[in-house]
Amino acid sequence: MLGLLLIIIVIFFFLISLYSDIQDSKTHGYSDAEQRVLQETDVDKIEDTRRYQADSLFHIVFGKTKEQSVIVFVPENVDEELTIVNQSEILPYDTVKENWMNECVNCELIDIVPAIIKGNELWELTYYDEANRYVIDYVSIFDGTKYEEFRFKKMFE
């Protein structure tokens, strides 16, 4: 009985440790990216940081300068330059979502996040379409024109 209790306690601590490691890996590199943004740009306040993986990893830092709100795409490679986009020059999230809702009536939205592919700043829309396919749709962050789209069909139910 005591052995079983000890095994349960060990498993419990292992699961907590595993969960903690997974959470840490999700935010790995955030502080380095934020420090780089603060040092190399006029951003003086960071509001949020996310990550985006395409051909290479980018951290996406939402911040503010004295004059405006910006999105900074920070490449993982420190030798590459930062890409800064003024939020006043892009299609707002709500507009992108509204346009998507008008185009895809019976779809289930998962997320809309900024993305960058080959130097093109984009919105990445992920959703399930009417045929229950998982869709990743990329549109220009500036005018909403379609860049590319991927549709995945389930093989097994």
Residue pairs with C-beta under 8 A, 6 or more apart in sequence:
26 51
27 49
29 51
29 57
29 59
29 76
30 49
30 51
30 59
33 49
33 59
33 61
33 74
34 46
34 49
34 61
36 74
36 78
36 82
37 43
37 46
37 61
37 63
37 72
37 74
37 82
38 44
38 46
40 82
41 63
41 65
41 70
41 72
41 82
41 84
42 65
42 66
43 61
43 63
43 64
43 65
43 70
43 72
44 63
44 64
44 65
44 66
45 63
45 64
46 61
46 62
46 63
47 62
47 63
47 64
47 69
48 61
48 62
49 59
49 60
49 61
49 62
50 59
50 60
50 62
50 113
50 114
51 57
51 58
51 59
51 60
52 58
52 59
52 60
52 73
52 113
52 114
52 115
52 116
52 124
54 115
54 116
54 117
55 117
55 118
56 75
56 76
56 77
57 75
57 76
58 73
58 74
58 75
58 76
58 116
59 73
59 74
59 76
60 71
60 72
60 73
60 74
60 113
60 114
61 71
61 72
61 74
62 69
62 70
62 71
63 69
63 70
63 72
64 70
68 86
68 87
68 88
69 86
69 87
69 88
70 84
70 85
70 86
70 87
71 84
71 85
71 87
71 90
71 114
71 121
72 82
72 83
72 84
72 85
73 82
73 83
73 84
73 85
73 114
73 116
73 121
74 82
75 81
75 82
83 116
83 119
83 121
85 114
85 121
85 141
89 142
90 121
90 141
90 142
91 123
91 140
91 141
91 142
91 143
91 144
93 112
93 123
95 144
96 112
96 123
96 125
96 139
96 144
97 109
97 112
99 144
100 107
100 109
100 112
100 125
100 127
100 137
101 109
104 127
104 129
104 130
105 130
106 130
107 127
107 128
107 129
107 130
107 135
108 127
108 128
109 125
109 126
109 127
110 126
110 127
110 128
111 124
111 125
111 126
112 123
112 124
112 125
112 126
113 123
113 124
114 121
114 122
114 123
114 124
114 141
115 121
115 122
115 123
115 124
115 138
116 122
117 138
117 147
117 148
120 140
120 147
121 140
121 141
121 142
122 138
122 139
122 140
122 141
122 147
123 138
123 139
123 140
123 141
123 144
124 136
124 137
124 138
125 135
125 136
125 137
125 138
125 139
126 134
126 135
126 136
126 137
127 134
127 135
127 137
128 134
128 135
129 135
129 151
131 153
132 154
133 151
133 152
133 153
133 154
134 151
134 152
134 154
135 149
135 150
135 151
135 152
136 149
136 150
137 146
137 149
137 150
138 146
138 147
138 148
138 149
139 145
139 146
139 147
140 146
140 147
